[in-house]
């Protein structure tokens, strides 16, 4: 019981930090203006790790590699902590479990990224219906644009209603089911 509670707390804390690193990467990649309060919050929360890490791993081709590396390292630390709390025998485990643990962390990163993008799409859709002139509307439009743009090219608005968020959410859910779950199953098979 206590182990489950500790696993939940550890996973939640690491996931929140990983989410912040992913949002920092995604905001830069989606060209979101950093003058809004959400971007300022994410920058201030992640600066403690991203700024020193950029000395080792600078950005190339407009990609914030430091944030991506920290996202993966946070997921890896979360995976290791949860395994340790669940009583995984690291001392007697063979070296062959480490690629499986690395894949588990990669699957966690992909799952988190898909869920965050789904959240951006949902927030953008709700804001566009409820208050399209909100100060956060341009921010969430920019955050969801990379995921929605391919669908908006193929799915026209019907009666003034944009159905591309629905199609994007369905495809993202399929990505969670097929590749991410498959990767998790392969990783779990390597660890056991």
N, C-alpha and C positions, 0 to 999 in steps of 0.2 A: 504494500500500500504506500509506504513512504518512498520506496524506489520509484513507483509510478508518478507520484507527485513531483519528485525531484527531476525525473526525466521530462515531465511536462514543462517545468520551469526552465530547465536548461534549454530544451528545444525552443521554447517561446523566446527566451532572451537571445539566443543565437539567430533565430529566424528574423527577429526584429532588426538585428544588426545587419544580417545578410540582405534583408529587404532595403535597408538604407543604402548599402553599397550598390545594389542593383538599380535603385532609383537614381542614384548619382550618375551611374553609367548611362541609363536610359534617357535621362534628361539631357545629358550632353549629346548623345547620339541623335535624339529627336529634335535637337536644336530648340529646346525650351528656354525662353528668356529667364535668366537667373535673378531677375529683379523681383520676382514674386515671393510671397512669404513661405510657400511650401519648399521652393528651391533653396531659399536661404536657410531654412531649418535643416534640410538634408545636408547641405554643405557644412553647416556648423557641427552637426552630429558626426559626420564622417571625416572631417579634417584631421583629427588626431591620428588617424591611421593612413589616410590617402596621401597627405602631403609628404610624410617621410618615405612612404613606399614609392612615390613618384621619382625619387632620387635613384632608386634601383631599377624601376620599370616605368620609363616615361611613356607618354601617349604617342602613338604612331597612327598616321592616316585618319586622324579625327576620332580615334577610339581611345577611351580612358582605360588602358590596360591595368593600371594600378587598382581601380575599382573592381574590375573583373577578377583579378587575382585575389583580392581581399574577399570578394564574394565567395569564391571557391574555397579559400582557406577557412573562412567562417563556417561554411557548410561541412568541411572536413573536420574541423574542431567539434562541431555539433554532433556529427556522426560518431566520432571517437568518444566524446563524453557520454552520449546515450548508450553506446555499447559498453562502456566501462560501468555505468550505473546499472545496466542490466546483468552484469556479472560475466561479461565476455572474457574468456581466458586468454588475455594477451600474452601472458608469460609462456604458455605452452602452444600457442597458435603458430602454425607454420608460416614461413615467409609468403606463401602463396595466397594468404588472406588479404594482403595489402592492396593488390590490384582490385579486389572485390570491394574493399573499403573505399578506395579512390572512386570506383564506379558508383557506389552508394552516395557519395558526396556529389558527384556529377548529376545523378538523378535528382537529388535534393535541390540542386541549383536550377535544373530545368523545371522542376515542379514549381518552385518558388517564382521563377520568372514568368511562367505561364499564368499562375494565379494573380500576380501583380498586374500583368497586362490585361487580364480579364477584368480586374478591378478598375483599371483606367478606362476601359471600354464602357463598363457599367456606369461609372461616375459621369463620364462624358455624355452618355445617353440620357441619364436622369437630369443632369444640369441642362441639357438642350431642351428637354421637355418642360421642366419646372421654371428655370430662370436662365434663359440663354444669354442674358446681359450681365450675368454675375461676373465679378472680377476674376473668378477662377475658371470661367468657361474657356478662355483662350489657352490656359495652361493644360486643362484636361483634353482639349481638342488636340493640342500639340503632342501630348503624351500618348494619345490613342491613334493618332494619324498613321504611324508606321504600320500598325496592325490592321487598320481599317482601309488604307489606301488601295491595296490589291482588290479587296471586295467591292469597294465603291466604283472601281473601273468596270466591273462585270455586272453588278446588280444596280439597276436604276431605281431611283426613288419612285415609289408607287403611291400616288395620291398625296405627294408631299411627305411621305413617311420613308425614312431611310432604313432599309432592312439590312444594311451591311453589318451593323453591330451584332445582329442575331446570327448571321452567317459566320462572322468571325468567332463568336463565342462557341458555336458548334464545332468549328474546325479546331479551336484551341482545346476544347474538351476531348476531341478525338486524339489530339496529340498527347494529352495526359494519359489516355487509355492505352494507346498502342505503343509508341516509342518509350515513354517514360516508365510505364509499368513494366514493359519488357526489359528495359535496362535495370530496373530495380530487381526483377526476378533473376536476371543473370548475375547481378552483384551478390544477391543473397545466396545463390548457389555456390559462388566462389568463396564466400565467407564461412559457410557451414562445413 
